[in-house]
C-alpha cells in the first residue's frame, strides 16, 4: 500500500481463514487445547534450550512457592500482622496501618539507605522510584540517583525482592518510611535513619517467622493459606515412574 504496509486479502487468504476456524472448532469438539492458547498460557513453560534429563538421576525441590504455593493475601497479610505487632511492642505507632498487597510486587528493589523502592532495568539503571508510599516524579528520580546503577552486591544499600516472602517486609518498610518522614516515630526509640528503620522492620518480621505463630496457623488451617495444584502430584509421580529420585530441599519446617 501507499503507507509502506501491505495487507493480504484475497480468495486464498479467505480460504485459509475459513480452514483455520474449522480446525479450531474441531479441536474444541475433541477437547484438545488450541496450540496458540497453550503457547500463551500463563502457566506455560517456555524453553530456549532443550534440557535432556536422561543423565539426571536426582531432582531436588524447594518447598515454599515451588511445591507449596501460598495465598499471598492470606500468608503475607498474616506475616504483616505479626510483624506489625512486634513493631508495636518495640514502641512504634502502627495501629492505623493495614496490609496493602498492591503496594509492592516481586522484582522491585529496596534502597535501605534512602527509604525508597526502585524499579530498575536489566542493566541496573533506575527507572521509577517510590519514596515511602509516594511515587516520585521523573525529575526527582534523576536528582536523587543520576546515573547511579543498582548493584545488588552492595547488600548494605540494596535489598532485592526476589520472593513473595519479601512483599510483607517491603510494605512494612514503605509505610514506616512515611511515619518517619511525618515525625511519627517516638523520640524514646532514639534517632533513626532509614537504614535503622529497615533493620527494625526486618527484626520484627524475622521474629514473626522464627517464633512459629504463623506456622502454627498454617498447620491448623492449610486450606486458608495454601493453594492446591492438582497437577503437582501427577508431575512428581511421572518423574518417579521415570526412575528419578526426588528430594525435598528446604529450611522450612515440614510434616
C-alpha positions as a Markdown table, in Angstrom:
| # | Residue | x | y | z |
|---|---|---|---|---|
| 1 | Unk | 0.0 | 0.0 | 0.0 |
| 2 | Unk | 0.9 | 3.7 | -0.2 |
| 3 | Unk | 1.8 | 3.7 | 3.5 |
| 4 | Unk | 4.5 | 1.1 | 3.0 |
| 5 | Unk | 2.4 | -1.7 | 4.6 |
| 6 | Unk | 0.8 | -4.4 | 2.6 |
| 7 | Unk | -2.4 | -6.2 | 3.6 |
| 8 | Unk | -3.1 | -9.7 | 2.4 |
| 9 | Unk | -6.7 | -10.0 | 1.3 |
| 10 | Unk | -8.0 | -12.3 | -1.4 |
| 11 | Unk | -9.6 | -15.6 | -2.1 |
| 12 | Unk | -6.6 | -17.7 | -1.0 |
| 13 | Unk | -6.4 | -15.8 | 2.4 |
| 14 | Unk | -10.2 | -16.2 | 2.8 |
| 15 | Unk | -10.0 | -20.0 | 2.3 |
| 16 | Unk | -7.1 | -20.2 | 4.7 |
| 17 | Unk | -9.0 | -18.2 | 7.3 |
| 18 | Unk | -12.1 | -20.5 | 7.0 |
| 19 | Unk | -9.9 | -23.6 | 7.3 |
| 20 | Unk | -8.2 | -22.2 | 10.4 |
| 21 | Unk | -11.6 | -21.5 | 12.0 |
| 22 | Unk | -12.8 | -25.1 | 11.1 |
| 23 | Unk | -9.6 | -26.5 | 12.7 |
| 24 | Unk | -10.2 | -24.5 | 15.9 |
| 25 | Unk | -13.8 | -25.8 | 16.0 |
| 26 | Unk | -12.6 | -29.4 | 15.5 |
| 27 | Unk | -10.0 | -29.1 | 18.3 |
| 28 | Unk | -12.6 | -27.7 | 20.6 |
| 29 | Unk | -15.1 | -30.5 | 19.8 |
| 30 | Unk | -12.4 | -33.1 | 20.5 |
| 31 | Unk | -11.5 | -31.4 | 23.8 |
| 32 | Unk | -8.0 | -30.6 | 22.6 |
| 33 | Unk | -6.4 | -27.3 | 23.6 |
| 34 | Unk | -5.7 | -24.8 | 20.8 |
| 35 | Unk | -1.9 | -24.8 | 20.4 |
| 36 | Unk | -1.8 | -20.9 | 20.3 |
| 37 | Unk | -3.8 | -20.8 | 23.5 |
| 38 | Unk | -1.4 | -23.3 | 25.1 |
| 39 | Unk | 1.6 | -21.2 | 24.0 |
| 40 | Unk | 0.2 | -18.1 | 25.6 |
| 41 | Unk | -0.8 | -19.9 | 28.8 |
| 42 | Unk | 0.3 | -18.0 | 31.9 |
| 43 | Unk | 1.2 | -21.4 | 33.4 |
| 44 | Unk | 3.2 | -22.5 | 30.3 |
| 45 | Unk | 6.9 | -23.3 | 30.3 |
| 46 | Unk | 8.9 | -21.6 | 27.6 |
| 47 | Unk | 12.2 | -23.2 | 26.8 |
| 48 | Unk | 15.0 | -21.6 | 24.9 |
| 49 | Unk | 17.2 | -24.7 | 25.1 |
| 50 | Unk | 16.4 | -28.4 | 25.2 |
| 51 | Unk | 17.1 | -30.0 | 28.6 |
| 52 | Unk | 17.9 | -33.7 | 28.4 |
| 53 | Unk | 17.0 | -35.2 | 31.8 |
| 54 | Unk | 18.2 | -38.8 | 30.9 |
| 55 | Unk | 21.5 | -38.3 | 32.7 |
| 56 | Unk | 19.8 | -36.6 | 35.8 |
| 57 | Unk | 19.1 | -39.2 | 38.5 |
| 58 | Unk | 18.1 | -36.9 | 41.3 |
| 59 | Unk | 15.8 | -33.8 | 41.3 |
| 60 | Unk | 15.6 | -31.6 | 44.4 |
| 61 | Unk | 12.6 | -29.2 | 45.1 |
| 62 | Unk | 12.3 | -26.3 | 47.4 |
| 63 | Unk | 9.1 | -26.3 | 49.4 |
| 64 | Unk | 7.8 | -22.7 | 49.7 |
| 65 | Unk | 6.5 | -21.3 | 46.4 |
| 66 | Unk | 7.8 | -24.4 | 44.5 |
| 67 | Unk | 6.0 | -27.4 | 45.8 |
| 68 | Unk | 3.7 | -25.3 | 48.0 |
| 69 | Unk | 2.0 | -22.2 | 46.7 |
| 70 | Unk | 0.6 | -19.8 | 49.2 |
| 71 | Unk | -2.4 | -17.4 | 49.0 |
| 72 | Unk | -0.4 | -14.2 | 49.0 |
| 73 | Unk | -3.1 | -12.1 | 50.6 |
| 74 | Unk | -3.6 | -14.6 | 53.5 |
| 75 | Unk | 0.0 | -15.6 | 54.1 |
| 76 | Unk | 1.7 | -12.3 | 53.6 |
| 77 | Unk | -1.2 | -10.5 | 55.3 |
| 78 | Unk | -0.7 | -12.6 | 58.5 |
| 79 | Unk | 3.1 | -12.2 | 58.3 |
| 80 | Unk | 2.5 | -8.4 | 58.1 |
| 81 | Unk | 0.1 | -8.6 | 61.1 |
| 82 | Unk | 2.6 | -10.4 | 63.3 |
| 83 | Unk | 5.5 | -8.1 | 62.1 |
| 84 | Unk | 3.5 | -5.0 | 62.9 |
| 85 | Unk | 2.5 | -6.4 | 66.3 |
| 86 | Unk | 6.3 | -6.8 | 67.0 |
| 87 | Unk | 6.9 | -3.3 | 65.9 |
| 88 | Unk | 4.2 | -2.1 | 68.2 |
| 89 | Unk | 5.8 | -3.9 | 71.1 |
| 90 | Unk | 9.0 | -2.0 | 70.3 |
| 91 | Unk | 7.2 | 1.3 | 70.7 |
| 92 | Unk | 6.3 | 2.2 | 67.0 |
| 93 | Unk | 2.9 | 3.7 | 66.2 |
| 94 | Unk | 1.3 | 1.3 | 63.8 |
| 95 | Unk | -2.4 | 1.0 | 64.8 |
| 96 | Unk | -3.6 | 3.0 | 61.7 |
| 97 | Unk | -1.7 | 0.8 | 59.2 |
| 98 | Unk | -3.1 | -2.0 | 57.1 |
| 99 | Unk | -1.5 | -4.6 | 54.7 |
| 100 | Unk | -1.7 | -3.3 | 51.1 |
| 101 | Unk | -0.8 | -6.2 | 48.7 |
| 102 | Unk | -1.0 | -3.9 | 45.7 |
| 103 | Unk | 1.8 | -1.6 | 47.0 |
| 104 | Unk | 4.7 | -3.9 | 46.2 |
| 105 | Unk | 5.4 | -6.6 | 43.6 |
| 106 | Unk | 8.3 | -9.1 | 43.4 |
| 107 | Unk | 11.2 | -7.9 | 41.3 |
| 108 | Unk | 11.5 | -4.4 | 42.8 |
| 109 | Unk | 14.4 | -3.3 | 44.9 |
| 110 | Unk | 14.5 | -1.6 | 48.3 |
| 111 | Unk | 17.0 | 1.2 | 48.9 |
| 112 | Unk | 17.5 | 0.8 | 52.6 |
| 113 | Unk | 19.6 | 4.0 | 52.9 |
| 114 | Unk | 17.2 | 6.4 | 51.2 |
| 115 | Unk | 13.9 | 4.8 | 52.1 |
| 116 | Unk | 13.0 | 4.1 | 48.5 |
| 117 | Unk | 11.5 | 1.3 | 46.4 |
| 118 | Unk | 13.0 | 1.3 | 42.9 |
| 119 | Unk | 12.4 | -0.3 | 39.6 |
| 120 | Unk | 15.5 | -0.9 | 37.5 |
| 121 | Unk | 16.1 | -2.3 | 34.1 |
| 122 | Unk | 18.3 | -5.3 | 33.4 |
| 123 | Unk | 21.4 | -3.1 | 33.3 |
| 124 | Unk | 20.7 | -1.6 | 36.7 |
| 125 | Unk | 19.5 | 1.8 | 35.6 |
| 126 | Unk | 16.8 | 3.1 | 37.9 |
| 127 | Unk | 13.6 | 3.9 | 36.0 |
| 128 | Unk | 11.0 | 4.6 | 38.6 |
| 129 | Unk | 11.1 | 5.3 | 42.4 |
| 130 | Unk | 8.7 | 5.3 | 45.2 |
| 131 | Unk | 9.7 | 7.1 | 48.5 |
| 132 | Unk | 7.6 | 5.6 | 51.3 |
| 133 | Unk | 4.2 | 5.0 | 49.7 |
| 134 | Unk | 4.5 | 8.0 | 47.3 |
| 135 | Unk | 5.6 | 7.8 | 43.7 |
| 136 | Unk | 8.3 | 10.3 | 42.8 |
| 137 | Unk | 8.3 | 12.3 | 39.5 |
| 138 | Unk | 11.0 | 11.6 | 36.9 |
| 139 | Unk | 12.9 | 14.8 | 37.7 |
| 140 | Unk | 13.2 | 13.9 | 41.3 |
| 141 | Unk | 14.4 | 10.4 | 40.4 |
| 142 | Unk | 17.2 | 12.0 | 38.2 |
| 143 | Unk | 18.2 | 14.4 | 41.0 |
| 144 | Unk | 18.4 | 11.5 | 43.6 |
| 145 | Unk | 20.1 | 8.9 | 41.5 |
| 146 | Unk | 21.5 | 10.5 | 38.3 |
| 147 | Unk | 23.4 | 7.7 | 36.5 |
| 148 | Unk | 23.8 | 5.5 | 39.6 |
| 149 | Unk | 23.3 | 1.8 | 39.0 |
| 150 | Unk | 21.7 | -0.7 | 41.3 |
| 151 | Unk | 24.5 | -3.1 | 42.4 |
| 152 | Unk | 22.9 | -5.9 | 44.4 |
| 153 | Unk | 26.4 | -6.9 | 45.7 |
| 154 | Unk | 26.1 | -3.8 | 47.9 |
| 155 | Unk | 23.9 | -5.5 | 50.4 |
| 156 | Unk | 24.2 | -2.6 | 52.9 |
| 157 | Unk | 22.2 | -0.5 | 50.4 |
| 158 | Unk | 20.0 | -2.7 | 48.2 |
| 159 | Unk | 17.5 | -5.4 | 49.1 |
| 160 | Unk | 16.1 | -7.4 | 46.1 |
| 161 | Unk | 12.5 | -8.5 | 46.4 |
| 162 | Unk | 13.1 | -11.9 | 44.8 |
| 163 | Unk | 10.4 | -13.9 | 46.6 |
| 164 | Unk | 6.8 | -13.4 | 47.6 |
| 165 | Unk | 8.0 | -13.5 | 51.2 |
| 166 | Unk | 9.6 | -10.1 | 50.6 |
| 167 | Unk | 6.2 | -8.5 | 50.0 |
| 168 | Unk | 5.2 | -8.0 | 53.6 |
| 169 | Unk | 8.6 | -6.7 | 54.6 |
| 170 | Unk | 8.6 | -4.1 | 51.8 |
| 171 | Unk | 5.1 | -3.0 | 52.6 |
| 172 | Unk | 6.0 | -2.6 | 56.2 |
| 173 | Unk | 9.2 | -0.6 | 55.4 |
| 174 | Unk | 7.5 | 1.7 | 52.9 |
| 175 | Unk | 4.7 | 2.5 | 55.4 |
| 176 | Unk | 7.2 | 3.1 | 58.2 |
| 177 | Unk | 9.2 | 5.4 | 56.0 |
| 178 | Unk | 6.1 | 7.6 | 55.8 |
| 179 | Unk | 5.9 | 7.6 | 59.6 |
| 180 | Unk | 9.5 | 8.6 | 59.9 |
| 181 | Unk | 9.1 | 11.4 | 57.4 |
| 182 | Unk | 6.0 | 12.7 | 59.3 |
| 183 | Unk | 7.8 | 12.7 | 62.6 |
| 184 | Unk | 5.7 | 10.0 | 64.0 |
| 185 | Unk | 8.4 | 7.8 | 65.3 |
| 186 | Unk | 8.5 | 8.2 | 69.1 |
| 187 | Unk | 11.6 | 10.0 | 70.4 |
| 188 | Unk | 12.3 | 7.4 | 73.0 |
| 189 | Unk | 13.2 | 5.0 | 70.2 |
| 190 | Unk | 16.2 | 7.2 | 69.6 |
| 191 | Unk | 17.4 | 8.9 | 66.4 |
| 192 | Unk | 16.5 | 6.6 | 63.5 |
| 193 | Unk | 17.6 | 6.9 | 59.8 |
| 194 | Unk | 16.1 | 4.9 | 57.0 |
| 195 | Unk | 18.7 | 2.1 | 57.4 |
| 196 | Unk | 17.9 | 1.8 | 61.2 |
| 197 | Unk | 14.2 | 1.8 | 60.4 |
| 198 | Unk | 14.8 | -1.1 | 57.9 |
| 199 | Unk | 16.7 | -3.0 | 60.5 |
| 200 | Unk | 13.8 | -2.6 | 63.0 |
| 201 | Unk | 11.3 | -3.8 | 60.4 |
| 202 | Unk | 13.5 | -6.8 | 59.4 |
| 203 | Unk | 13.9 | -7.8 | 63.0 |
| 204 | Unk | 10.2 | -7.6 | 63.7 |
| 205 | Unk | 9.3 | -9.8 | 60.7 |
| 206 | Unk | 12.1 | -12.2 | 61.5 |
| 207 | Unk | 10.6 | -12.7 | 65.0 |
| 208 | Unk | 7.2 | -13.3 | 63.4 |
| 209 | Unk | 8.7 | -16.2 | 61.3 |
| 210 | Unk | 11.0 | -17.6 | 64.0 |
| 211 | Unk | 8.5 | -17.6 | 66.9 |
| 212 | Unk | 6.4 | -20.1 | 64.9 |
| 213 | Unk | 2.9 | -18.5 | 65.4 |
| 214 | Unk | 2.4 | -18.1 | 61.7 |
| 215 | Unk | 3.5 | -21.6 | 61.0 |
| 216 | Unk | 1.1 | -23.0 | 63.6 |
| 217 | Unk | -1.8 | -21.1 | 61.9 |
| 218 | Unk | -0.9 | -22.6 | 58.5 |
| 219 | Unk | -0.8 | -26.1 | 60.0 |
| 220 | Unk | -4.2 | -25.5 | 61.7 |
| 221 | Unk | -5.8 | -24.1 | 58.5 |
| 222 | Unk | -3.9 | -25.2 | 55.4 |
| 223 | Unk | -6.9 | -24.6 | 53.2 |
| 224 | Unk | -6.8 | -20.9 | 54.1 |
| 225 | Unk | -3.2 | -20.3 | 53.3 |
| 226 | Unk | -2.3 | -22.9 | 50.6 |
| 227 | Unk | -3.5 | -23.0 | 47.0 |
| 228 | Unk | -3.5 | -26.7 | 45.9 |
| 229 | Unk | -2.2 | -27.6 | 42.5 |
| 230 | Unk | -3.8 | -30.8 | 41.3 |
| 231 | Unk | -1.2 | -31.2 | 38.6 |
| 232 | Unk | 1.7 | -31.2 | 41.0 |
| 233 | Unk | 1.4 | -34.8 | 42.3 |
| 234 | Unk | 0.9 | -36.0 | 38.8 |
| 235 | Unk | 4.2 | -34.4 | 37.7 |
| 236 | Unk | 6.1 | -35.8 | 40.7 |
| 237 | Unk | 4.7 | -39.3 | 40.1 |
| 238 | Unk | 5.7 | -39.1 | 36.4 |
| 239 | Unk | 9.2 | -38.3 | 37.5 |
| 240 | Unk | 9.3 | -41.3 | 39.9 |
| 241 | Unk | 7.9 | -43.5 | 37.2 |
| 242 | Unk | 10.9 | -42.4 | 35.0 |
| 243 | Unk | 13.3 | -43.6 | 37.7 |
| 244 | Unk | 14.2 | -40.2 | 39.3 |
| 245 | Unk | 14.9 | -39.8 | 43.0 |
| 246 | Unk | 13.1 | -36.8 | 44.4 |
| 247 | Unk | 14.4 | -34.7 | 47.3 |
| 248 | Unk | 12.8 | -32.0 | 49.4 |
| 249 | Unk | 15.4 | -29.2 | 50.0 |
| 250 | Unk | 14.1 | -26.6 | 52.4 |
| 251 | Unk | 15.0 | -24.7 | 55.5 |
| 252 | Unk | 11.3 | -24.6 | 56.5 |
| 253 | Unk | 9.6 | -26.9 | 58.9 |
| 254 | Unk | 7.6 | -29.7 | 57.3 |
| 255 | Unk | 5.4 | -32.6 | 58.5 |
